Amino acid sequence: MASATATTPATPPPPPPPSESPHAQQEAAAPSGSSAVAATSTTTTTTTTARHLLEGCCCYDILPHSYKLIVLETTLLVKKGLAALLLHGVQSAPLWDATVQRFVGMFTVTDFINLLLYYHQNMSYDEALEQVENLTIRGLKSLSIRGSVIPPQTLSLHPMGSLLDACNIVLANALHRLPLVDHSGATEAIVSVVTQFQILRYIATNHRSLDGLDVRIRDIPLGVYGKLETASPDTPLVHILNLFVTRRISAVPIVDDQGVVLDVYEKYDVLMLSKEGTFFDLNMPVKEALALRSAEFEGVHTCTENDTLRTILEAVESMTIHRLFVIDEEGRLKGMISLSDILKHLVNRNAV
């Protein structure tokens, strides 16, 4: 993980961490590699539950010793905000309003997707190009008041709040990440952002103290099966963007005529449209959009119904995983397991 604190134009510097908290030994960066590795941390003979694990750890304690915090000021141009997300490899960033000195929401890939669809449906190419050139993040958020894009997310948690509190908030509100905001001073201070992956990584790192992990996925059951949204390589990109918004999903698997998983188009991939200057060419086939993808793409993560919770947690411990596609022996798509599916099962079930 990068050790330098990142800065962007018109971005306030990240505040110091809460002084009353000891720093944790947990590192959030994922090791490189495409296969799961065996766990090496010390095991414990005491059986506990995932809820107890999360309840006993505050959010601040899982932050790495050195991390970058990207905070964008609301007067920043949208195109510069998108460039900042791309530069630092993140899907969202907290927003800061300097006039009121407080956290006012998140700037996300979903904002950009909604903007693209809004322009695609309501303006000519030239009109859209002229408007986006001078559109600020504050102006983009004002579109949500008129119902063009989703309302701003202003939920947050104090950095000393427990991971269980954070988990409950993200699951109850279908969020992928939650800003940590300190309200104790004269002004608010944005400390960091905690993600579903970080919470699940913490459980995975400590999974040896948990019982009931050797049950197969098919016996739980875990994930969503049946009527999954899919696309072919020739599906128009605009169709997938509409699925992101209407179905509130973060990825669409790309399959062939036999249902074999070939690839996946994720929300983060949409940011590449701004990098390549193809903002409004939404009728291109998704295979062309995939060609714009960064070389750092982590690949498609799959599993079978015979895999266990333990093998999934071992994979999460060793790799950066956002979802798992469940496939059969021929590689055909059967279902999908999201991070929230795993978290809900671990936190809510009685055995763990």
C-alpha positions in Angstrom: 0.0 0.0 0.0 1.3 3.4 -0.8 2.9 5.2 2.1 2.5 8.8 1.0 -0.6 10.8 1.8 -2.2 11.7 -1.5 -3.4 15.3 -2.2 -5.6 16.6 -4.9 -6.5 20.1 -6.1 -8.7 22.0 -3.6 -8.5 19.0 -1.2 -8.0 19.6 2.5 -5.2 17.6 4.1 -6.2 14.5 6.0 -6.6 15.1 9.8 -4.5 13.3 12.4 -5.9 10.1 13.9 -7.9 10.2 17.1 -5.3 10.4 19.9 -7.1 8.2 22.3 -6.8 5.0 20.2 -3.8 2.7 20.1 -2.9 1.8 16.5 -3.6 -1.7 15.3 -1.2 -4.2 14.0 -3.6 -5.2 11.1 -2.4 -4.3 7.6 -5.1 -3.7 5.0 -3.0 -4.2 1.9 -3.5 -7.5 0.1 -0.6 -9.6 -1.0 -0.1 -10.1 -4.8 -0.9 -13.3 -6.5 -3.8 -15.0 -8.1 -4.3 -18.0 -5.8 -5.2 -18.4 -2.2 -2.3 -18.9 0.2 -2.2 -20.8 3.4 -2.7 -18.7 6.6 0.4 -18.2 8.7 -0.9 -16.2 11.7 -1.0 -17.6 15.2 -4.1 -19.7 15.8 -6.1 -19.5 19.0 -7.9 -22.3 20.8 -10.7 -20.1 22.0 -13.9 -20.3 20.0 -15.5 -17.0 19.3 -18.0 -15.5 16.9 -17.7 -13.1 14.0 -20.0 -10.7 16.0 -17.6 -10.8 18.9 -14.6 -10.3 16.7 -16.1 -7.2 15.2 -17.6 -5.9 18.4 -14.2 -6.1 20.1 -12.3 -4.0 17.5 -12.8 -0.3 16.6 -12.6 0.9 13.0 -9.5 2.9 13.6 -7.6 -0.2 14.8 -7.8 -1.9 11.3 -6.4 1.1 9.4 -2.9 0.4 8.1 0.0 2.3 9.6 0.3 4.3 6.4 -2.5 4.9 4.0 -3.7 7.5 1.5 -6.9 9.5 2.1 -8.5 11.1 -0.9 -10.9 13.9 0.0 -12.4 16.1 -2.7 -13.8 19.7 -2.2 -17.2 20.2 -3.7 -16.1 23.1 -5.9 -13.7 20.8 -7.7 -14.6 20.1 -11.4 -16.1 16.6 -12.0 -13.5 15.8 -14.6 -10.7 16.5 -12.0 -12.5 14.5 -9.4 -12.7 11.5 -11.8 -9.0 11.9 -12.6 -8.2 11.8 -8.9 -10.2 8.6 -8.5 -8.4 7.0 -11.4 -5.0 8.2 -10.3 -5.3 6.7 -6.8 -7.2 3.6 -7.9 -10.3 4.2 -5.7 -14.0 4.0 -6.6 -15.1 6.9 -4.3 -13.9 9.7 -2.1 -15.4 11.7 0.8 -16.6 15.2 -0.1 -15.7 18.3 1.9 -17.6 21.6 1.8 -15.2 24.4 2.8 -18.0 26.9 3.3 -19.5 24.9 6.2 -16.3 23.0 7.2 -17.9 19.6 7.2 -18.3 16.2 5.4 -21.2 16.4 3.0 -21.3 13.0 1.2 -19.4 10.8 -1.2 -18.3 11.2 -4.8 -18.6 7.8 -6.4 -18.4 5.9 -9.7 -22.2 5.7 -9.5 -22.4 9.5 -9.7 -20.4 9.3 -13.0 -22.6 6.5 -14.4 -25.8 8.4 -13.7 -24.3 11.5 -15.3 -23.4 9.5 -18.4 -26.9 8.1 -18.7 -28.4 11.6 -18.1 -26.4 13.1 -20.9 -27.0 10.1 -23.1 -30.7 10.4 -22.7 -31.2 14.2 -22.7 -28.5 15.9 -24.7 -26.6 15.8 -27.9 -22.9 14.9 -27.8 -21.8 18.6 -28.3 -24.2 19.8 -25.6 -23.0 17.2 -23.1 -19.4 17.9 -23.9 -19.8 21.6 -23.3 -21.7 21.1 -20.0 -19.3 18.5 -18.5 -16.3 20.8 -19.2 -17.4 23.2 -16.4 -19.5 21.0 -14.2 -18.4 20.9 -10.5 -19.1 18.2 -8.1 -21.5 20.5 -6.2 -23.3 21.0 -9.5 -23.4 17.3 -10.1 -24.9 16.7 -6.7 -27.5 19.4 -7.4 -28.7 17.2 -10.2 -29.7 14.6 -7.6 -32.1 17.2 -6.1 -33.9 17.2 -9.4 -34.0 13.4 -9.5 -31.3 12.9 -12.2 -28.9 10.9 -10.0 -29.1 9.3 -6.6 -29.1 11.4 -3.5 -25.8 12.0 -1.7 -24.7 9.5 0.9 -24.1 11.3 4.2 -23.9 8.4 6.6 -20.7 8.1 8.6 -19.3 6.6 11.8 -16.8 7.9 14.4 -13.4 6.2 13.9 -13.7 4.8 17.5 -16.9 3.1 16.6 -16.8 -0.7 16.5 -16.4 -2.8 13.3 -19.8 -4.4 14.2 -21.4 -0.9 14.1 -19.8 -0.3 10.7 -20.8 -3.7 9.5 -24.4 -3.1 10.5 -24.6 0.3 8.8 -23.1 -0.9 5.5 -25.3 -4.0 5.4 -28.5 -2.1 6.4 -28.0 0.6 3.8 -26.5 -1.5 1.0 -23.2 0.4 1.1 -19.8 -0.8 0.0 -17.9 1.7 2.1 -18.4 4.0 5.1 -16.6 7.3 5.9 -15.0 7.6 9.4 -15.7 11.2 10.6 -14.6 12.7 13.9 -17.3 15.1 15.1 -15.7 15.8 18.5 -13.7 18.9 17.7 -14.8 22.4 16.7 -15.0 21.2 13.1 -15.5 17.8 11.6 -12.5 15.8 10.5 -12.6 13.0 7.9 -10.2 10.3 9.2 -10.6 7.5 6.6 -13.0 5.2 4.9 -13.8 1.6 6.0 -14.9 -0.8 3.4 -16.8 -4.1 3.3 -13.6 -5.8 2.1 -11.6 -4.5 5.1 -14.2 -5.7 7.5 -14.3 -9.2 5.9 -10.5 -9.2 5.7 -10.4 -8.7 9.5 -12.7 -11.7 10.0 -10.7 -13.7 7.5 -7.4 -13.0 9.2 -8.9 -14.2 12.5 -11.1 -17.0 11.1 -9.1 -19.8 12.9 -10.9 -18.9 16.1 -14.3 -19.4 14.5 -16.4 -22.6 14.4 -18.6 -23.9 11.6 -16.5 -22.8 8.6 -16.2 -26.2 6.9 -19.8 -26.3 5.7 -20.1 -26.3 1.9 -21.6 -23.3 0.0 -24.4 -25.5 -1.4 -25.4 -26.5 2.2 -25.8 -23.0 3.5 -26.8 -21.7 0.8 -24.7 -18.7 0.2 -25.2 -16.1 -2.6 -27.7 -15.5 -5.3 -28.7 -18.1 -7.9 -31.0 -18.4 -10.9 -31.9 -15.2 -12.6 -28.6 -13.3 -12.6 -28.1 -10.4 -14.9 -25.5 -11.3 -17.6 -24.2 -9.9 -20.8 -22.4 -11.1 -23.9 -19.3 -9.5 -25.4 -21.4 -7.8 -27.9 -23.9 -6.3 -25.4 -24.1 -2.5 -25.7 -22.3 -0.8 -22.8 -25.4 1.5 -22.2 -27.4 -1.6 -21.3 -24.9 -2.6 -18.6 -24.8 0.9 -17.2 -28.6 0.9 -16.9 -28.4 -2.5 -15.0 -25.9 -0.9 -12.6 -28.4 1.8 -11.8 -31.8 0.0 -12.0 -30.7 -3.3 -10.3 -28.2 -1.6 -7.9 -25.5 -4.1 -8.8 -21.7 -3.5 -9.0 -20.7 -6.0 -11.7 -22.2 -7.9 -14.6 -20.6 -11.2 -15.7 -19.8 -11.6 -19.4 -20.7 -15.1 -20.7 -20.8 -16.9 -24.0 -23.7 -18.7 -25.6 -23.3 -21.7 -23.3 -23.2 -19.6 -20.1 -19.5 -20.0 -19.6 -18.0 -17.1 -17.7 -15.6 -15.1 -19.9 -15.1 -11.9 -18.0 -16.8 -9.4 -15.8 -17.6 -5.7 -16.3 -17.4 -3.8 -13.0 -18.4 -0.3 -12.0 -14.8 0.7 -11.6 -14.2 -0.1 -15.3 -16.6 2.8 -16.1 -13.9 5.3 -14.9 -11.8 4.2 -17.8 -14.2 6.0 -20.1 -13.2 9.3 -18.7 -9.5 8.4 -19.1 -9.9 7.5 -22.7 -12.1 10.4 -23.6 -15.0 8.1 -24.6 -17.5 9.7 -22.3 -20.5 9.5 -24.5 -19.9 6.5 -26.7 -22.2 4.3 -24.7 -23.4 2.3 -27.6 -20.1 0.5 -28.0 -20.1 -3.3 -27.3 -18.8 -4.1 -23.9 -15.9 -6.0 -25.3 -14.5 -2.7 -26.6 -15.0 -1.1 -23.2 -13.1 -4.0 -21.6 -10.2 -3.3 -23.9 -9.8 0.0 -22.0 -9.3 -1.7 -18.7 -6.3 -1.2 -16.6 -3.5 -3.8 -16.7 -3.9 -4.1 -12.9 -7.2 -5.8 -13.2 -7.3 -8.6 -10.6 -9.1 -11.2 -12.7 -12.4 -13.0 -12.4 -12.7 -14.9 -9.1 -14.7 -18.1 -9.1 -15.7 -20.9 -6.8 -17.9 -24.0 -6.9 -20.7 -25.1 -4.7 -18.4 -27.6 -3.0 -16.1 -24.9 -1.7 -16.5 -24.1 2.0 -16.7 -20.9 4.0 -13.1 -21.6 5.2 -11.7 -21.7 1.7 -13.5 -18.5 0.8 -12.1 -16.7 3.9 -8.6 -18.0 3.1 -9.0 -16.5 -0.4 -10.2 -13.2 1.0 -7.2 -13.2 3.4 -4.7 -13.6 0.6 -6.3 -11.7 -2.3 -8.4 -8.6 -3.1 -11.8 -10.1 -3.8 -15.0 -8.1 -4.4 -17.3 -11.1 -5.4 -17.1 -14.7 -6.4 -18.9 -16.2 -9.4 -20.2 -19.8 -8.6 -19.5 -22.0 -11.6 -20.1 -25.7 -12.5 -17.5 -28.2 -13.8 -17.8 -26.7 -17.3 -17.3 -23.1 -16.2 -20.9 -22.2 -16.6 -22.4 -19.6 -14.4 -24.6 -20.8 -11.6 -24.6 -18.0 -9.1 -22.8 -15.1 -7.4 -21.5 -14.5 -3.9 -21.0 -10.9 -2.8 -19.0 -9.6 0.1 -22.3 -8.6 1.8 -23.6 -12.1 1.4 -20.6 -13.5 3.3 -20.8 -10.7 5.9 -24.5 -11.2 6.5 -24.1 -14.9 7.0 -21.1 -14.7 9.3 -22.5 -11.9 11.5 -26.1 -13.0 11.7 -25.8 -16.8 12.0 -25.7 -18.3 15.5 -22.9 -20.8 15.0 -20.3 -18.2 14.2 
